[in-house]
Amino acid sequence: MARTTAKLYSPAISCDHCVKTIEGELRGAPGVESVSVDKDSKMVTVTYDTNYISETDIRHRMRDIGYEVMG
């Protein structure tokens, strides 16, 4: 297992609905072990197994549901 953690900034995160939407989408992805969204800092912390999913894949999933990742 090649576990890593990504911290992603998405300026569109503004409410509890955003948090639930992002957590729901990412938790269902193969290889994602945990997801935490902080709406105040607009940061998403994802721990995942790089053998199953990449940070690029995670960024694409967020973009597909309307949350662009900056940086």
C-alpha positions, 0 to 999 in steps of 0.5 A: 500500500502506498498511502499519501495525503493531499491537502487541496484548496477549493475556493468554492467551498462555502457551506455544509452542503458543499462539505457533504457533496465533496465528502460523499463523492470522494469517499466512494472512490476506490483507494480513498481512505479518508476525507475531511473538508474544512469549510472555513479554510476551504481545504479538503484533506484526502488520504488515499492509496496511490496504487488505486487513485492519483491526486489528479484523479481526485482533482478531476472528481472534485471538478466534475461536481463543481469544485475546482481545486486551486494550486 
